[in-house]
Amino acid sequence: MKASTVKLLVPLVAINVYRVRSGTPSEFVRAAGGRALSGAGEAATLLETAAGPTLQVAGPAFLVTLVVQGRSPPDEAWRAAARAALARLPS
């Protein structure tokens, strides 16, 4: 029996959660510029940063950033990641 090697390609991602100092998370996200992403949180924008493609998404009380190393995933993948991250935040 021949042994085979399985290579899994897994993107590296950093997720951070913040409270904004003034205004609301939605206001912060909208002021960031970038490309608006509908269907993700109260507001969401996609930015190209030095660290990689970045999603900023606003919940009612928190701002979540997701940074991907490498190529930007499709919009539906960003939406799914935003929904998953926001669902785990405290209310």
TIMI-2910 file (N, C-alpha, C, CB; in pm, 1 decimal, decimal comma, always signed):
<rs>
+----------+----------+----------+----------+----------+----------+----------+----------+----------+----------+----------+----------+------+
!      n_x !      n_y !      n_z !     ca_x !     ca_y !     ca_z !      c_x !      c_y !      c_z !     cb_x !     cb_y !     cb_z ! resn !
+----------+----------+----------+----------+----------+----------+----------+----------+----------+----------+----------+----------+------+
!    +84,0 !   -116,8 !     +0,0 !     +0,0 !     +0,0 !     +0,0 !    +88,9 !   +123,6 !     +0,0 !    -95,7 !     -0,5 !   +120,9 !  Met !
!    +58,7 !   +214,9 !    -87,4 !   +139,8 !   +334,3 !   -103,1 !    +88,0 !   +445,5 !    -11,5 !   +140,0 !   +380,5 !   -250,1 !  Lys !
!   +178,9 !   +505,7 !    +61,8 !   +140,7 !   +617,2 !   +149,1 !   +121,7 !   +742,1 !    +64,7 !   +247,8 !   +641,5 !   +259,8 !  Ala !
!    +23,5 !   +820,8 !   +100,0 !     +1,3 !   +945,3 !    +26,5 !    +10,7 !  +1063,1 !   +122,4 !   -136,5 !   +944,0 !    -45,0 !  Ser !
!    +39,6 !  +1175,4 !    +65,8 !    +50,1 !  +1298,1 !   +144,9 !    -69,9 !  +1385,3 !   +113,1 !   +183,8 !  +1374,0 !   +115,9 !  Thr !
!   -135,7 !  +1431,2 !   +216,4 !   -249,8 !  +1519,7 !   +199,0 !   -205,4 !  +1659,6 !   +237,4 !   -372,7 !  +1473,3 !   +284,2 !  Val !
!   -226,8 !  +1753,5 !   +147,0 !   -192,0 !  +1892,4 !   +174,4 !   -320,7 !  +1970,6 !   +192,0 !   -104,4 !  +1953,1 !    +60,4 !  Lys !
!   -334,2 !  +2032,2 !   +305,6 !   -450,2 !  +2116,0 !   +331,1 !   -409,0 !  +2261,9 !   +320,7 !   -511,5 !  +2085,6 !   +470,0 !  Leu !
!   -483,3 !  +2338,2 !   +245,5 !   -457,5 !  +2480,4 !   +234,4 !   -554,1 !  +2552,4 !   +327,1 !   -472,1 !  +2529,8 !    +87,3 !  Leu !
!   -501,1 !  +2606,9 !   +432,8 !   -583,3 !  +2673,6 !   +531,7 !   -538,8 !  +2818,9 !   +541,0 !   -573,9 !  +2602,8 !   +669,7 !  Val !
!   -630,1 !  +2912,4 !   +513,9 !   -589,9 !  +3052,9 !   +526,9 !   -563,0 !  +3088,5 !   +672,7 !   -698,5 !  +3145,6 !   +469,1 !  Pro !
!   -469,5 !  +3175,8 !   +693,3 !   -440,8 !  +3223,7 !   +826,7 !   -521,9 !  +3350,1 !   +849,6 !   -288,6 !  +3249,4 !   +846,4 !  Leu !
!   -586,7 !  +3355,8 !   +963,6 !   -677,5 !  +3465,8 !   +992,7 !   -652,2 !  +3517,1 !  +1133,5 !   -824,4 !  +3421,8 !   +976,5 !  Val !
!   -663,5 !  +3649,4 !  +1149,4 !   -659,5 !  +3710,4 !  +1281,9 !   -794,5 !  +3777,1 !  +1304,5 !   -541,0 !  +3813,6 !  +1295,4 !  Ala !
!   -850,7 !  +3756,1 !  +1422,0 !   -978,6 !  +3816,9 !  +1457,8 !   -957,0 !  +3898,7 !  +1584,6 !  -1090,9 !  +3708,2 !  +1478,2 !  Ile !
!  -1000,7 !  +4024,1 !  +1580,1 !   -991,3 !  +4111,6 !  +1696,3 !  -1126,8 !  +4173,5 !  +1722,8 !   -884,3 !  +4221,0 !  +1675,6 !  Asn !
!  -1154,7 !  +4197,8 !  +1850,4 !  -1282,0 !  +4257,5 !  +1891,7 !  -1250,5 !  +4381,2 !  +1973,8 !  -1370,0 !  +4156,1 !  +1973,6 !  Val !
!  -1319,0 !  +4490,3 !  +1941,3 !  -1294,6 !  +4618,3 !  +2007,4 !  -1425,1 !  +4683,6 !  +2050,4 !  -1217,0 !  +4712,3 !  +1915,0 !  Tyr !
!  -1416,1 !  +4768,5 !  +2150,9 !  -1519,3 !  +4866,3 !  +2180,8 !  -1468,5 !  +4997,7 !  +2123,9 !  -1550,1 !  +4876,1 !  +2336,5 !  Arg !
!  -1556,6 !  +5077,7 !  +2066,0 !  -1513,8 !  +5206,7 !  +2014,8 !  -1521,3 !  +5309,4 !  +2126,4 !  -1599,9 !  +5250,1 !  +1894,3 !  Val !
!  -1431,0 !  +5407,9 !  +2122,2 !  -1423,0 !  +5507,7 !  +2229,5 !  -1531,7 !  +5613,4 !  +2219,6 !  -1287,8 !  +5574,8 !  +2227,7 !  Arg !
!  -1571,7 !  +5644,7 !  +2096,0 !  -1678,4 !  +5742,6 !  +2079,9 !  -1762,3 !  +5702,0 !  +1959,1 !  -1621,0 !  +5887,4 !  +2063,0 !  Ser !
!  -1886,1 !  +5743,3 !  +1957,9 !  -1976,0 !  +5704,0 !  +1850,9 !  -2016,9 !  +5558,2 !  +1864,6 !  -1910,9 !  +5727,7 !  +1715,7 !  Gly !
!  -2056,8 !  +5500,8 !  +1753,5 !  -2099,4 !  +5360,5 !  +1752,7 !  -2006,4 !  +5279,3 !  +1663,6 !  -2246,5 !  +5347,4 !  +1704,2 !  Thr !
!  -2006,4 !  +5147,2 !  +1680,4 !  -1926,7 !  +5065,3 !  +1589,1 !  -1964,9 !  +5088,5 !  +1441,8 !  -1943,4 !  +4917,4 !  +1624,3 !  Pro !
!  -2092,7 !  +5105,9 !  +1413,8 !  -2136,6 !  +5129,4 !  +1275,6 !  -2077,6 !  +5258,4 !  +1219,7 !  -2289,7 !  +5134,7 !  +1268,4 !  Ser !
!  -2077,0 !  +5363,1 !  +1299,0 !  -2019,0 !  +5490,3 !  +1254,3 !  -1870,5 !  +5474,3 !  +1225,7 !  -2040,9 !  +5600,2 !  +1360,0 !  Glu !
!  -1800,3 !  +5400,6 !  +1310,6 !  -1657,7 !  +5377,1 !  +1291,6 !  -1632,6 !  +5304,2 !  +1159,5 !  -1600,3 !  +5296,2 !  +1409,3 !  Phe !
!  -1710,1 !  +5199,0 !  +1134,1 !  -1692,1 !  +5119,3 !  +1012,3 !  -1720,3 !  +5203,4 !   +888,3 !  -1783,9 !  +4995,5 !  +1014,5 !  Val !
!  -1828,2 !  +5278,7 !   +890,5 !  -1862,9 !  +5361,1 !   +773,3 !  -1757,0 !  +5468,0 !   +746,3 !  -1999,9 !  +5427,9 !   +793,7 !  Arg !
!  -1693,7 !  +5518,6 !   +851,1 !  -1591,8 !  +5623,3 !   +835,1 !  -1459,1 !  +5566,4 !   +783,5 !  -1568,9 !  +5695,2 !   +968,6 !  Ala !
!  -1441,3 !  +5435,3 !   +790,3 !  -1314,1 !  +5373,4 !   +751,9 !  -1290,3 !  +5376,0 !   +601,8 !  -1309,6 !  +5231,0 !   +800,8 !  Ala !
!  -1395,6 !  +5394,4 !   +523,5 !  -1378,9 !  +5387,7 !   +378,3 !  -1383,4 !  +5243,4 !   +333,4 !  -1246,7 !  +5453,7 !   +334,3 !  Gly !
!  -1309,9 !  +5211,1 !   +232,3 !  -1309,6 !  +5074,7 !   +180,4 !  -1432,5 !  +5045,9 !    +96,7 !  -1300,9 !  +4975,4 !   +294,0 !  Gly !
!  -1455,7 !  +4918,6 !    +72,5 !  -1570,3 !  +4873,8 !     -7,4 !  -1676,2 !  +4818,0 !    +85,0 !  -1527,9 !  +4767,5 !   -112,4 !  Arg !
!  -1794,3 !  +4878,7 !    +84,4 !  -1903,1 !  +4833,3 !   +171,0 !  -1941,3 !  +4689,3 !   +135,6 !  -2026,2 !  +4927,2 !   +158,3 !  Ala !
!  -1972,0 !  +4611,8 !   +239,2 !  -2016,9 !  +4473,8 !   +222,2 !  -2154,6 !  +4462,4 !   +286,0 !  -1915,5 !  +4371,2 !   +285,9 !  Leu !
!  -2256,5 !  +4442,2 !   +203,8 !  -2392,0 !  +4430,8 !   +257,5 !  -2415,8 !  +4292,1 !   +315,8 !  -2495,8 !  +4460,8 !   +148,4 !  Ser !
!  -2514,0 !  +4283,4 !   +405,1 !  -2552,6 !  +4154,6 !   +461,1 !  -2461,9 !  +4103,3 !   +570,1 !  -2558,4 !  +4055,0 !   +354,3 !  Gly !
!  -2382,1 !  +4191,5 !   +628,9 !  -2290,4 !  +4151,0 !   +736,5 !  -2298,4 !  +4253,0 !   +849,1 !  -2143,5 !  +4138,1 !   +684,0 !  Ala !
!  -2361,3 !  +4217,2 !   +958,8 !  -2368,6 !  +4305,6 !  +1073,6 !  -2446,1 !  +4432,4 !  +1045,6 !  -2231,5 !  +4340,3 !  +1119,3 !  Gly !
!  -2427,2 !  +4531,9 !  +1133,4 !  -2495,1 !  +4660,1 !  +1118,0 !  -2427,1 !  +4745,5 !  +1011,5 !  -2498,6 !  +4734,9 !  +1251,4 !  Glu !
!  -2299,9 !  +4721,8 !   +988,2 !  -2222,3 !  +4786,3 !   +881,4 !  -2096,4 !  +4702,2 !   +863,3 !  -2187,1 !  +4938,6 !   +915,8 !  Ala !
!  -2047,9 !  +4697,6 !   +740,3 !  -1924,9 !  +4621,4 !   +713,4 !  -1852,7 !  +4684,4 !   +595,7 !  -1956,3 !  +4471,0 !   +684,6 !  Ala !
!  -1719,7 !  +4680,9 !   +602,1 !  -1637,5 !  +4732,0 !   +492,7 !  -1515,3 !  +4643,4 !   +475,0 !  -1595,2 !  +4878,5 !   +519,0 !  Thr !
!  -1473,0 !  +4630,0 !   +350,3 !  -1352,9 !  +4553,9 !   +317,2 !  -1241,0 !  +4651,6 !   +284,2 !  -1378,6 !  +4456,3 !   +198,3 !  Leu !
!  -1126,2 !  +4630,1 !   +346,3 !  -1011,2 !  +4718,5 !   +330,0 !   -889,5 !  +4636,7 !   +288,3 !   -982,4 !  +4796,6 !   +460,9 !  Leu !
!   -802,9 !  +4697,8 !   +210,5 !   -672,0 !  +4638,7 !   +181,3 !   -574,0 !  +4703,5 !   +278,6 !   -628,1 !  +4661,1 !    +28,9 !  Glu !
!   -515,5 !  +4623,7 !   +367,6 !   -420,9 !  +4675,7 !   +466,5 !   -285,7 !  +4608,9 !   +448,0 !   -473,0 !  +4653,3 !   +610,4 !  Thr !
!   -185,1 !  +4660,7 !   +515,5 !    -50,9 !  +4601,9 !   +508,0 !    -51,7 !  +4457,7 !   +557,4 !    +49,1 !  +4685,1 !   +590,0 !  Ala !
!   -140,2 !  +4425,9 !   +650,8 !   -147,6 !  +4290,9 !   +705,8 !   -220,7 !  +4193,7 !   +613,6 !   -216,1 !  +4294,1 !   +840,2 !  Ala !
!   -300,0 !  +4247,3 !   +520,5 !   -375,9 !  +4163,1 !   +429,3 !   -517,9 !  +4213,4 !   +417,0 !   -375,1 !  +4018,1 !   +476,0 !  Gly !
!   -600,1 !  +4145,7 !   +336,0 !   -739,5 !  +4184,8 !   +321,4 !   -808,4 !  +4183,8 !   +458,4 !   -812,7 !  +4090,4 !   +222,4 !  Pro !
!   -882,5 !  +4290,7 !   +486,7 !   -940,2 !  +4308,1 !   +620,8 !  -1087,7 !  +4342,1 !   +611,3 !   -865,6 !  +4418,1 !   +698,6 !  Thr !
!  -1166,4 !  +4275,6 !   +693,7 !  -1308,0 !  +4307,1 !   +707,8 !  -1327,3 !  +4374,4 !   +842,6 !  -1397,2 !  +4179,0 !   +694,8 !  Leu !
!  -1391,9 !  +4488,9 !   +841,4 !  -1438,0 !  +4551,8 !   +965,6 !  -1588,6 !  +4536,9 !   +965,2 !  -1393,3 !  +4704,6 !   +977,2 !  Gln !
!  -1642,5 !  +4480,3 !  +1071,3 !  -1787,1 !  +4459,3 !  +1080,5 !  -1836,0 !  +4508,1 !  +1216,1 !  -1823,6 !  +4309,4 !  +1059,5 !  Val !
!  -1949,8 !  +4577,5 !  +1214,5 !  -2005,4 !  +4636,9 !  +1336,0 !  -2121,8 !  +4554,6 !  +1388,2 !  -2050,3 !  +4780,6 !  +1309,9 !  Ala !
!  -2116,5 !  +4528,2 !  +1518,5 !  -2230,8 !  +4474,4 !  +1589,6 !  -2289,7 !  +4587,0 !  +1672,2 !  -2191,3 !  +4352,4 !  +1678,9 !  Gly !
!  -2389,9 !  +4560,3 !  +1753,7 !  -2450,4 !  +4665,8 !  +1833,7 !  -2353,0 !  +4732,1 !  +1931,5 !  -2566,6 !  +4610,0 !  +1909,5 !  Pro !
!  -2263,6 !  +4654,4 !  +1989,9 !  -2174,2 !  +4709,5 !  +2091,9 !  -2025,9 !  +4694,3 !  +2060,2 !  -2202,4 !  +4644,3 !  +2222,5 !  Ala !
!  -1991,1 !  +4613,1 !  +1959,9 !  -1850,7 !  +4583,0 !  +1933,3 !  -1817,1 !  +4599,3 !  +1785,5 !  -1817,5 !  +4441,4 !  +1978,9 !  Phe !
!  -1689,7 !  +4624,7 !  +1760,4 !  -1631,4 !  +4627,4 !  +1626,7 !  -1543,4 !  +4503,4 !  +1614,5 !  -1548,9 !  +4760,4 !  +1601,0 !  Leu !
!  -1561,4 !  +4426,8 !  +1509,1 !  -1481,3 !  +4306,7 !  +1485,6 !  -1398,8 !  +4328,6 !  +1359,5 !  -1571,8 !  +4179,0 !  +1472,5 !  Val !
!  -1270,0 !  +4296,5 !  +1366,7 !  -1186,4 !  +4297,4 !  +1246,9 !  -1140,3 !  +4154,7 !  +1219,4 !  -1064,1 !  +4393,9 !  +1263,5 !  Thr !
!  -1145,0 !  +4118,4 !  +1093,1 !  -1095,4 !  +3988,9 !  +1047,9 !   -991,7 !  +4016,8 !   +939,6 !  -1212,5 !  +3896,2 !   +994,4 !  Leu !
!   -869,8 !  +3970,6 !   +960,6 !   -760,7 !  +3991,8 !   +865,7 !   -718,8 !  +3855,8 !   +811,3 !   -639,4 !  +4066,0 !   +933,0 !  Val !
!   -712,9 !  +3846,0 !   +678,1 !   -676,8 !  +3720,8 !   +612,4 !   -540,3 !  +3737,2 !   +549,3 !   -782,4 !  +3679,9 !   +506,2 !  Val !
!   -454,9 !  +3637,8 !   +567,2 !   -325,1 !  +3639,1 !   +501,2 !   -343,2 !  +3579,6 !   +361,7 !   -217,6 !  +3559,6 !   +583,9 !  Gln !
!   -297,2 !  +3650,4 !   +262,3 !   -308,1 !  +3600,4 !   +125,4 !   -418,8 !  +3670,0 !    +50,0 !   -332,0 !  +3450,9 !   +125,2 !  Gly !
!   -483,7 !  +3596,0 !    -38,6 !   -587,8 !  +3652,9 !   -123,3 !   -717,6 !  +3673,5 !    -46,4 !   -612,3 !  +3563,4 !   -243,6 !  Arg !
!   -793,1 !  +3771,2 !    -90,1 !   -922,6 !  +3799,8 !    -30,0 !  -1023,0 !  +3691,5 !    -67,5 !   -973,5 !  +3938,1 !    -74,1 !  Ser !
!  -1097,2 !  +3639,6 !    +30,3 !  -1198,8 !  +3539,7 !     -1,9 !  -1318,9 !  +3604,3 !    -71,9 !  -1244,4 !  +3467,0 !   +125,6 !  Pro !
!  -1407,6 !  +3524,6 !   -128,6 !  -1527,3 !  +3579,7 !   -191,2 !  -1617,5 !  +3647,7 !    -87,7 !  -1604,5 !  +3469,1 !   -264,4 !  Pro !
!  -1702,4 !  +3736,9 !   -134,9 !  -1789,1 !  +3812,1 !    -44,2 !  -1873,6 !  +3721,8 !    +45,1 !  -1879,6 !  +3903,2 !   -123,6 !  Asp !
!  -1925,4 !  +3611,9 !     -8,0 !  -2009,4 !  +3524,8 !    +73,8 !  -1928,8 !  +3462,3 !   +188,4 !  -2072,4 !  +3414,5 !    -13,1 !  Glu !
!  -1802,6 !  +3433,4 !   +166,8 !  -1717,7 !  +3381,7 !   +274,6 !  -1696,2 !  +3488,9 !   +380,8 !  -1581,8 !  +3333,5 !   +219,0 !  Ala !
!  -1677,1 !  +3614,7 !   +338,0 !  -1665,2 !  +3724,7 !   +434,9 !  -1793,9 !  +3735,6 !   +517,7 !  -1635,7 !  +3859,7 !   +362,0 !  Trp !
!  -1909,9 !  +3728,6 !   +449,6 !  -2037,2 !  +3738,4 !   +521,4 !  -2052,6 !  +3626,9 !   +624,0 !  -2153,7 !  +3734,6 !   +423,2 !  Arg !
!  -2018,2 !  +3506,1 !   +584,7 !  -2028,8 !  +3391,9 !   +676,2 !  -1936,3 !  +3410,3 !   +796,6 !  -1994,9 !  +3260,3 !   +602,7 !  Ala !
!  -1815,0 !  +3457,5 !   +772,5 !  -1721,2 !  +3481,6 !   +883,3 !  -1772,2 !  +3592,2 !   +974,6 !  -1581,8 !  +3518,4 !   +829,2 !  Ala !
!  -1829,2 !  +3697,1 !   +916,6 !  -1883,4 !  +3806,9 !   +997,0 !  -1997,9 !  +3757,2 !  +1083,9 !  -1931,1 !  +3922,3 !   +906,7 !  Ala !
!  -2090,8 !  +3681,9 !  +1026,1 !  -2204,3 !  +3630,2 !  +1103,7 !  -2155,8 !  +3540,1 !  +1217,2 !  -2301,6 !  +3552,6 !  +1012,1 !  Arg !
!  -2058,7 !  +3454,8 !  +1188,0 !  -2007,1 !  +3363,2 !  +1291,3 !  -1940,0 !  +3439,9 !  +1404,2 !  -1907,8 !  +3263,3 !  +1230,1 !  Ala !
!  -1860,7 !  +3540,3 !  +1370,2 !  -1790,6 !  +3619,6 !  +1473,3 !  -1890,7 !  +3698,0 !  +1557,6 !  -1688,6 !  +3716,8 !  +1408,0 !  Ala !
!  -1986,3 !  +3763,3 !  +1494,4 !  -2084,4 !  +3843,3 !  +1568,4 !  -2173,0 !  +3757,5 !  +1657,6 !  -2170,8 !  +3922,3 !  +1471,8 !  Leu !
!  -2201,1 !  +3635,4 !  +1615,2 !  -2286,2 !  +3545,1 !  +1694,0 !  -2220,5 !  +3504,1 !  +1825,0 !  -2320,1 !  +3420,8 !  +1613,0 !  Ala !
!  -2088,8 !  +3514,1 !  +1832,1 !  -2017,4 !  +3470,8 !  +1953,0 !  -1989,3 !  +3584,7 !  +2051,1 !  -1887,1 !  +3405,6 !  +1914,1 !  Arg !
!  -2028,6 !  +3705,9 !  +2014,8 !  -2003,4 !  +3820,6 !  +2103,3 !  -2107,0 !  +3826,4 !  +2216,1 !  -2005,5 !  +3952,6 !  +2022,6 !  Leu !
!  -2067,0 !  +3878,4 !  +2331,5 !  -2165,1 !  +3896,8 !  +2437,7 !  -2266,6 !  +4003,8 !  +2398,4 !  -2095,6 !  +3934,8 !  +2569,5 !  Pro !
!  -2385,4 !  +3994,8 !  +2453,6 !  -2486,5 !  +4095,5 !  +2420,1 !  -2480,5 !  +4215,3 !  +2513,2 !  -2625,1 !  +4034,2 !  +2424,7 !  Ser !
+----------+----------+----------+----------+----------+----------+----------+----------+----------+----------+----------+----------+------+
</rs>
